[in-house]
Amino acid sequence: MPVTPDSRFAGLPILEVTAPDGTTRNIIALRIGQLPTPQSTTPFRVRQGDELDLLAKRFLGDERLWWRILDANPLVYPLDIAPGDLIGLPDAGPATTIVRARSF
Protein backbone atom coordinates (compact mmCIF):
# COMPACT_ATOMS: atom_id res chain seq x y z
CA MET A 1 0.00 0.00 0.00
CA PRO A 2 2.18 2.86 -1.22
CA VAL A 3 1.51 6.32 0.17
CA THR A 4 2.55 9.27 -1.99
CA PRO A 5 4.42 12.18 -0.39
CA ASP A 6 1.50 14.56 -0.99
CA SER A 7 -1.02 12.29 0.75
CA ARG A 8 -2.50 13.23 4.11
CA PHE A 9 -1.25 9.83 5.27
CA ALA A 10 2.38 10.47 4.27
CA GLY A 11 4.82 9.86 7.10
CA LEU A 12 2.47 7.65 9.10
CA PRO A 13 3.70 4.15 9.93
CA ILE A 14 2.22 1.16 8.14
CA LEU A 15 1.32 -1.62 10.59
CA GLU A 16 0.79 -5.30 9.92
CA VAL A 17 -2.27 -6.60 11.78
CA THR A 18 -4.06 -9.92 11.98
CA ALA A 19 -7.68 -9.84 10.84
CA PRO A 20 -10.42 -11.90 12.59
CA ASP A 21 -10.17 -14.50 9.80
CA GLY A 22 -6.44 -15.01 10.53
CA THR A 23 -5.08 -13.21 7.48
CA THR A 24 -2.58 -10.41 7.86
CA ARG A 25 -3.22 -6.95 6.46
CA ASN A 26 -1.28 -3.73 6.24
CA ILE A 27 -3.01 -0.66 7.64
CA ILE A 28 -1.97 2.94 8.12
CA ALA A 29 -1.61 3.91 11.76
CA LEU A 30 -3.84 6.61 13.19
CA ARG A 31 -2.38 10.06 13.60
CA ILE A 32 -2.35 10.92 17.28
CA GLY A 33 -1.85 14.51 18.32
CA GLN A 34 -1.93 17.72 16.39
CA LEU A 35 -0.68 18.08 12.83
CA PRO A 36 2.31 20.27 12.13
CA THR A 37 1.15 23.65 10.86
CA PRO A 38 1.89 24.16 7.15
CA GLN A 39 4.88 26.36 6.40
CA SER A 40 2.78 29.14 4.94
CA THR A 41 -0.89 29.94 4.70
CA THR A 42 -2.77 32.80 3.14
CA PRO A 43 -5.48 34.38 5.31
CA PHE A 44 -8.94 34.12 3.77
CA ARG A 45 -12.22 35.60 5.01
CA VAL A 46 -15.04 33.10 4.49
CA ARG A 47 -18.05 34.47 2.58
CA GLN A 48 -21.60 33.20 2.29
CA GLY A 49 -21.67 30.12 0.06
CA ASP A 50 -17.99 29.21 0.55
CA GLU A 51 -17.73 25.46 1.07
CA LEU A 52 -14.47 23.62 1.75
CA ASP A 53 -14.61 21.63 -1.47
CA LEU A 54 -15.30 24.78 -3.51
CA LEU A 55 -12.42 26.61 -1.82
CA ALA A 56 -10.14 23.63 -2.51
CA LYS A 57 -11.17 23.67 -6.17
CA ARG A 58 -10.60 27.42 -6.48
CA PHE A 59 -7.30 27.70 -4.59
CA LEU A 60 -5.77 24.22 -4.77
CA GLY A 61 -7.11 23.08 -8.14
CA ASP A 62 -8.98 20.01 -6.91
CA GLU A 63 -12.07 19.77 -4.72
CA ARG A 64 -10.80 16.50 -3.24
CA LEU A 65 -8.06 18.44 -1.43
CA TRP A 66 -10.53 19.99 1.08
CA TRP A 67 -8.72 18.11 3.85
CA ARG A 68 -5.59 20.23 3.25
CA ILE A 69 -7.55 23.34 4.25
CA LEU A 70 -8.68 21.63 7.46
CA ASP A 71 -5.14 20.42 8.17
CA ALA A 72 -3.92 24.03 7.79
CA ASN A 73 -6.48 25.13 10.38
CA PRO A 74 -6.17 22.75 13.33
CA LEU A 75 -9.00 22.64 15.83
CA VAL A 76 -11.56 23.66 13.20
CA TYR A 77 -14.56 21.42 12.70
CA PRO A 78 -15.78 21.69 9.07
CA LEU A 79 -19.39 22.47 9.96
CA ASP A 80 -18.33 25.27 12.32
CA ILE A 81 -16.83 27.42 9.54
CA ALA A 82 -19.17 30.35 9.02
CA PRO A 83 -19.25 33.52 6.90
CA GLY A 84 -16.92 36.09 8.39
CA ASP A 85 -14.45 33.54 9.84
CA LEU A 86 -10.79 34.00 8.99
CA ILE A 87 -9.07 30.77 7.95
CA GLY A 88 -5.67 30.02 6.50
CA LEU A 89 -5.40 28.58 3.00
CA PRO A 90 -2.32 26.42 2.43
CA ASP A 91 -0.07 26.87 -0.58
CA ALA A 92 -0.96 24.59 -3.48
CA GLY A 93 2.17 22.47 -2.99
CA PRO A 94 3.01 19.23 -4.77
CA ALA A 95 -0.49 17.77 -4.36
CA THR A 96 -1.72 19.93 -7.22
CA THR A 97 1.31 19.56 -9.49
CA ILE A 98 0.65 17.60 -12.66
CA VAL A 99 3.36 15.10 -13.51
CA ARG A 100 3.16 13.43 -16.89
CA ALA A 101 4.53 9.94 -17.29
CA ARG A 102 5.54 10.73 -20.87
CA SER A 103 5.75 13.72 -23.11
CA PHE A 104 3.88 14.17 -26.35
Residue pairs with C-beta under 8 A, 6 or more apart in sequence:
1 14
1 26
1 28
3 9
3 10
3 12
3 14
3 28
4 10
5 94
6 93
6 94
6 95
8 67
8 68
8 71
9 28
12 28
12 29
12 30
12 31
13 28
13 29
14 26
14 27
14 28
14 29
15 26
15 27
15 28
15 29
16 24
16 25
16 26
17 24
17 25
17 26
17 27
18 24
18 25
19 25
34 74
34 75
35 71
35 74
37 72
37 74
38 71
38 72
38 88
38 90
38 91
39 91
40 90
40 91
41 72
41 88
41 89
41 90
41 91
42 88
42 89
42 91
43 86
43 87
43 88
43 89
44 55
44 59
44 86
44 87
44 88
44 89
45 84
45 85
45 86
46 81
46 82
46 83
46 84
46 85
46 86
46 87
47 83
48 83
50 81
50 83
52 66
52 69
52 70
52 78
52 81
53 63
53 64
53 66
54 63
55 66
55 69
55 89
56 62
56 63
56 64
56 65
56 66
56 68
56 69
57 63
59 89
59 92
60 68
60 69
60 90
60 92
60 95
60 96
61 92
61 96
62 95
62 96
65 95
65 96
66 78
68 90
68 93
68 95
69 87
69 89
69 90
70 76
70 78
71 90
72 87
72 88
72 89
72 90
73 87
73 88
76 87
81 87
